[in-house]
Amino acid sequence: MREKTSLQQAYGRFRFAFIATLVFSFFANTLMFVGPLYMLQIYDRVLASRNENTLLALTVIAIALLVSYGLLEFTRSRLLVRAGLHFDDVLANPVFNRVVRQQTLNPASGSTVALTDIDKLREFLTGQGILAFFDAIWVPLFLALCFAFHPWLGWVATSGALIIFGLALANELSTRKALQEAGMAAQSASHFVNTTMQNAEVIRAMGMERPLTKRWQARHEEMLANQAKASGRAGFILASSKFIRMSLQVLILGTGAYLAVHREISPGIMVAASIMMGRALAPVEQSVAQWKQFVAARQAHKRLKQLFALIQDEEERLKLPEPKGQLSAEAVFAVAPGTREYLLKNIGFSVAPGEVLAVIGPSGSGKSTLIRHLVGAVPPASGAVRLDGTELQHWDPEQLGRHVGYLPQDVKLFRGSVAENISRFQDDPADADIVAAATLAGAHDMIQRLPQGYETNVGDGGNALSGGQRQRVGLARAVYGNPSVVVLDEPNSNLDSVGEQALIACIQELKKRGVTVVLVTHKANLLALSDKTLMIVNGTVEKYGPTREIFKQQAPAGAAGRPAPAVVNISSPGQAAE
């Protein structure tokens, strides 16, 4: 039997509240008879008999029943809110996990919208939208009472309910496509803004604001056009619904008056039937008004269902012994997201604990793609990346993460303090471990000069720090917790000479400690630290072996016109390329 997904479990947890709310809705709607029946008794009994005791008794009973009605309304609303919190509690972590994994596999997937989809779904399931649908289920009770008063009154009320329900259906059919297109356009515009504004300074500096504004505005206008189309149709249907409801009130009063004149019903029944029909049509009309929220919740459910179908639950992994750092790649192939184009082809190498592997090659050759596979961020299309002989996908992700340090080419820090970023936002990290990591990365003195030292807030993406400061804090984060493997992608791209010397000292210390280091670089002083070099050209291994042997003599350019590597004197880390 297939195990339930977290989405199904969340709905399962909500099922009890759903059933309980349905039961409460039955009694709450039954108590709505109090008003019409009280009015009926006033007109037909109290006014006719002029008995004050009857009036007092009826009033006390009515108020007691209405108090019960209020308690039921409060209880079912409270029940849904609590169920919504449980729903969110079950779903939040699995969705966040899937969004991270999906964004890693395909950064352009736009899967982050799933995080807001939880809110849309929860708001519908716990708000007036779902209550309107619950109440609409019991409309036949009110219609039945109208029929009990007189068949003509029942048919007038039933005809109105059917017409308004037909308008709701017309609203769905006429706005579905426009709302879907508006949602897609809004998602596209939001994604465009989020990615574009990360480079706001480039936009201003290079005069790109106008053309980029046009691109965003095109997406925004597409969203507005579809929303306006849907809102126009929905507005017409809603206005028609209100007109029909008010007309029905006139019709049922007129019909009741006609029947009362002919003594087929009493004046009290005429007034009570009018109130009863209003109660019957209210939830139907509310359902029409809440239809947009219902459609948004349905689309959110569809996207979440697709996400859970696409990204499966991570299996519980056996905790493995602490890795020593033996890293290897075996016939690794990688493809571009959403295509069959190979970015890496048959990559293979092995690095022993304490060795430094330099990865070199021209831009676009696949170096950063390989790095993402080496840290387990992306699984290979075929082949395997192994740590201590075990494929990375077979490690528990949290356990693996504690033993891997990663400094990406474009260093992004997270909103929070420097200390929190270095400690990878662990709960209650030891201050000594944070300072030790910063000291190993040669960043301690730099951090101490910040306005609040280790408590300095780095801002969104680390924008409160300079590029070099971000890179040094990122290096401290990579070496935090004494990892077995440290992977560095262009680690000195934003460093000055002082920062480079600190980086070199850090790599040398890691090597002494027996840590496996993989680094992507074009700098000779870092190449000189390496024991092995892997040269990648067009996604394939061009050269692999001991660094001294690869750079012993300058190789001529290949037949395909590939650039030959520079001759590097690896006798000392400070030596430049010839």
N, C-alpha and C positions, 0 to 999 in steps of 0.2 A: 504494500500500500504506500502510495506516494506521500511523503511528509508535507504537511501544510506549510505554505509560505508565511512570512510574518504578516503580510497583508491579509491573508485569510484568517490568521490568528487574531488580528486586530478586529476584524469583522465578527469573529466568533465571540470575542470578549464583549462586543457591543450588542450581541444578540439578546442577552438577558435584559439589558436596559430597553432594547427595542420592544420586546414582548411586554415588559412591565409598563412601558409608556403607552402601548396600545391598550392595555387593560385600564390604566388610569384615564385614558382618553375616552373610553366607553362610558365610564361613570361621570366624567366631567361633562361630556356632551349630554348625558341623560339628565344631569342637574340643570342644564340649560332650559329644560322644560319648565323650571320653576317660575321664571318671569311670565311667559305666556299664560300658564295655568293660574298663577296668582291674579293676573289681569282678568282672566275669564271669571274667576270666583268673585272678584270685586264688582264687575259689571252685572253678573247674573245673580249673585247672592246678596252681597253686602248692600249695594245700592237699592236692590228691590226690597230687602227686609229691614234696612236701616238698623241692623244689629251691630252695635259697637264691639260686643264681645267676640263675635265672629271675625270682625275686622282685625282685632288685636291678636286673636289666635292664629289667623292666617298669616299675619305679618311676622309674628314670632317664628312660626314654622318656616316661612320663606327665608327669613334672615339666617336662621340656623342652617338651612340647606345651602344658602349662598356662601356661608362661612366654610362649609364642607367643600363647596366648589372651589373657593379660593385656595384652600389647603391642597386640594388635588392638583390645581394648576401649578402651585409652587413646587409640590413634590415632583411632578413629572418634569418640570423645567430643571430642577436641581438634579434629578436623576440623570437627565441627558448631559448636563454639564460635567458631572462626575464621570460618566461613561466616556465623554469626550476626552477627559484627561487620561483615562486608562488607554483609550484608543491611540492617543498621541504617544503615550509612554511605550506602548508596544511597537509602534511604527517608526518613531523618530530615528532611533539608532540604526535599524536596518536600512532605512531610506538614505540616511547620510552616508553610510558605508557604501551603498550602491552608487550614489552620486559620485563619490570620490573615485571609485573603481572605474565607472563609466567615463568620467572626465579624464582619467589617466589613459584609458584606452583610446578615447577620441575627444580631444579638447574642444572640438567644435560641435559636440553633440547637444549642447544647451541643456543638459540633464539637470542643471541646478534648479530649474523651474519646479522639479519634483518636491523641493523643500517647501515651496509655497503651496503646492498642491495639497500637502497634508493639512495646511491651515484652511484651505477652501473646503475640503471634504469635512473636516471637523466642524467648521462653522455651520455648514448646512445640516449636519447630523445633530447638532446641539442647539440650533437656532429656530427662528419662527418658520423657516421653510419646511422643515420636517414636521413641525407641529401642525402646519396648515394641511399637509397631506394626511396626517393622522386624523385630523378633524373631518376632512373630506370623506373619509371612509364611512362615517356615521351619518352622512347626509340623508340616507334612506329612512333613518328613524324620524327625522323631522317631516320628511315628505309623507311618511305613513300616517303621522298625526294629522297632517293637513287633509289627507284622504278620509281620516276618521271624522274630521269636522264636517266635510262635504266633498264628494268626488270632484265637483267643479274646482274647488279650492286646491285639491290635490293635483289636478291636471295643470292648473296655472303655475303652481310652484314647480312641478316636475318639468314642464316645458321650459321654464326659466333656467333651471339647473342644467338641462341638456344643452340649451343654447350657449350658456356660459362655458360649459365643458367643451363644446365644439369650438368656441373661441380660443380656449387654452390649447387645443390640438392644432388649430390654425396658427396660433402663435409659435408653437414648436416647429411646425413644418416650414413656416415662412422665414424664421430667423435662424434655424440651425446652421445652415451653410455660412451665412454672413457672420455669425458669432464665432464659428470655428476659424474662418479666415481672419477675423479680427484678432482672435487669440494668437494665431500663428504670427501675424504681423506685429502684434505687441511684443511677443517673445523675441522676434528677430530684432526689433528696434531696441529693446532692453539689452540684449546681448551685444548689439553694435555699440551702444553707449558705454556699457561696462568695459568692453575691450578697448574702445577708442580713448576713453578718459584716462586710461592708465598711461597714456603718452600725451597728456595735455600740454606739457611744456614744449614738446616737439611741434604740436599743432600751432601753438602761438608763435614759436620761434621761426617756423618755416612758412607761415602764411597759408596753412592748410585748413583754416577754420571754415571758410566759405564752401569749398567743395565737400568737406565732410559733413557740414550742416545740411547740404542738399541731399546727401545720401541718407542721413538720419531722417530728414524731413519726408523723403519719399516713403520710407517705411512707416513713419508716424502717420502720414496722410492716408496711407493704405489702411492702417488700423482704424483711423477716424472715419473713413468713408464706409467701411464695413460696419463699424459700430453705429454710425448714423443711419445706415440702411436698416439694420436690425432694430434700432431704437425707434425709428419712424414707424415700422410695421408693428412693433410691440405697442407703441403709444396709441396707434389707431385702434388696435384690438382692445387695449385697456380702456380707452375712452368709450368704445362701443359696449364693453362689458358694464361700465358704470351706467351708461345710458339705459341699457336693457334692464339692469337691476332696479333703477329708479322707476322705469316704466312698469316693471312687474309689481312694484309696491302700489302704484296707482291702480293697476289692473286687478290685483287681489282685493284691494279695498273696495274698488268698484263692484267686483263680483260679489264680495261679501255683503255690500250694501244692498245689491239687487236681491240676494237671497234673504237678507234680513227683512227687506220690504215685503217680500212674499212669505215671510214667517217660516222659511225653511231652516234658518239658523237664528241664533240670538245675536244682538249687537256685541256681546262679549266674545262670542266665537269669531265674529268678523275682525275685531281688534287682535285677538290672540292668534288668528291665522296669519295676519299681517306680520306680527312679530316672529312667528314660527318660520315663515318663509324667509324672513331676513336672516334668521339663524341658519337656515338650510343653505342659503346662497353665500353667506359670508365666507366659509372655508373654501368654497369653490373659487370665489373671486380672489381670496388671498393666495390660492394656489396659482392663479394666473399672474398675480403680482410677483410671486416668488419664483416664477418660472426661470428667470434669468439666472438666479442663484442655483437653481436645480441643474440647469444646463452646464454651468461652470463646475459644479460638483461632479457631474457625470463625466465631463471631459478630464477633470483631475483624476478621477478613478481610472479612466481609460489609460492615461499616461502612466500612472503608478503601476497598473497591471502590466503594461508593456515593459516598464523598467524591471519589475520583478521577474517577468518571463525572460528578459534578455540577460539579466545579471542574477545568477543563482546564489542561494545562501552559501556562505563559506563553510566548509566542513570543519568540524572540530578536529584539530590536529594534535597528535601526540607530542608532548614536550620532549624535545631532543636534547642530548648533551650539549653543553656550551661549545660553540664552534671554535676551532683553532685558527681558521682563516684560509683553508685550502680552497681557492676559487678557480673554477674551470668552466669553459664553454665548449659544448660539443655540437658541431654542425648546426649552429643557430641560424635560422631564417626568420626574417621579420618583414611584415608588409605594412604599407601605409594604411591608416584607418579608412575603412569604407572602400578600399580598392584591392586589387590583386597585384599591385606593383611592389616588387621586392626592394626593401631598403637595405637589408642585410642578407648576404648569401653565403651559407656554409662557413660561418665564423667559428673558429676553434682555437683555444689556447688554454694554458694552465699557469696559475700563479701560486707559489708555495707561501706559507705563513712567513712574514717578515720580508717578503720580496716586494719590490716596487715595479709595477708595469706601466710604461708610458704608452698611451694611445695617440698616434699622430696620423695625419692625412689632410688632404685639401678640404676646404669648406664644402659642406654638402655631401661628404663621403659616407656619413652614417655614424660618426663617432658618438654624438649625443644620443642617437637611437640605441647604440650598443650600451651606453652607460645606463640608460633607463631600464634596459633588460638586466643589467648586472645587479641593480639594487632591488629587483623584483617588482618594480612599478608596473611593468608590462610583461606578460608571458610571451614567449616566442611562438611564432606560427608553427614551427617545428624545431626539433633539437631540444637541448636542455642547457640551462645554466645551473651549476651545482656548487653548493657550499659544503665542504667536508663530505663530498660524495652524494649529498642529498639535494634533489632538485629544489629550487627556491619555492616553487608552488606547493611543496610538501611540508614546508616549515609553517608553524603557526605565525601569522603575520606580526603579531605583537612581539613574540619572542625574537623573530628575525630582525625586526626593527631595532630592538635593543642592542643588537650586535653589528649593526651596519650604520656607518656614517656616510652622509651624502651631501655634497656641496654642488648644486646645479650651476649651470653657466649663468643663468639669470637668477640671482639670489633674491628670494622673496621672504621677508620676515612677516610675522603675524602680529596683529594689534595686541599689544601687551608690553611688558617691560623687557629690558635686555636679558635679565635673569630668567624670565619665563621662556623666552625664545631659546636661550642656550640650553635650558633643562628640558626642552621639547614639551613644555607645559605639563610635566609630570606632577602628580599630587605630592606635596610635601617633599620636594627634593632637598638634599643636603646642601647647605651653602658651600661647604668645602668642595663638593663635587663640581659645582658651578664655577667656582674660582679656579679649581684645578684645570677644567676644560679651557677656560679663558687664558690661563697662564700657558698651557700647552700650545694654544693657537697664537700666542704672542699678542693677545688682545687685552690683557688685564690693565695695563697702564693706559691704553687708549680709552677703555671703558671708564676708568676712574676719572678721566678728564671730562666726561659727559656731565651735563647739568645735575642729574640725580644719580650718577654712577650706574650701578647695576639696576636701579629702579627707574631709569629713564624710559619713558614710553616711546617706542619706536614708530608709532603711527601705522596707518594702513600700508601694508607692503613694505614697511621699514622706511617710508619716505621722510621720516624725521632725521634719518642718518644719511651721510654721503655714501656714494657707491662703494668706496674703499672700506668705510666703517661697516656697511652691511655685509661685505664679503668676509671681513674678519670675524664678525659676530656669527655669520653662517659657518665659518670654519670651526669656531668654538662649539657650535651646535653639533657639527659633524663628529667631533672627537669626544663629545660628552658621553660619559658612562663607559669609557674604555672599550670601544667596539673592536671586533676582530677584523673587520674589513672597512676601509675608508675609501670612498670613491669621490674623486674631485674632477669636476669638469671646468677646465680653464680657470683654475683657482686664483690666478694672479692677474686676471683681466682688468681689474680696477685698483690694483695695489701700487703704491709708490715703492721706492727702494727699501724703505724701512719695513713696509708690509711684506715685501718679497723675501727679505732676510728672515723675518719671523716665520713665513710660510716654509722656507727651506729648513729652518731649525725644527719646525713642527714635524715635517716629513722625516727628517733624520731621526728624531726622537721616536716617532711611530715605528720606524724600521727597527730601532734598537729594542723596542718592546715586543717585537714579533708580530706587529700588525701588518696585514696585507693592504697595500696601497695601490689603487689604480687611478691614474691621472691623465687627463687629456690636456696636452700643452703643445705650444710651438716654440717655447723658450728653451734655449740650450742649457741654462743654469738648472732648470728642473729636469730636463732630459738626462743631465749628468748624474742625477740622483737615482735613476732607474736601473734595475737589474735586467729587465727585458723590455723590448719595444714591439708594439703591434702597429703596423702601418696598414691603414684601410684606405682603399681607393675604389670609388664607385660601389661601395657596399661589400667588397670582397677583401680578403687578406692579401696584401701585396708582399709584405715581408713580416716575419715574426721570428724572434730569437733574442739571444743576449744583445744588449744595447751596444757593447763594445764591438761585437762582430758586425752588426748591421751598419754601424757608422765608421768601420775601420777604413773604408775607402769610399769615395764618392761614386755612386752608381750612375751610369749614363741614362739619359731620358729614354723611356721605352718607345716602342714602335707607335704606340697610340698617342705619343706626345705627352706622356705623364711627366710631371716635374720630378726631377731627382731630388732626394733629400739633401739638406745641407750637411757638410762635414762637421761633426761635433767633436771637440776635444772633451772627453768625459773624465779627464783627470781631476777636475775640481768643479764644484757646483757653480762657481762664479764665472767660469769661462764662457765666453760668447761663441756663437757659431762663426765659422770662417766664411 
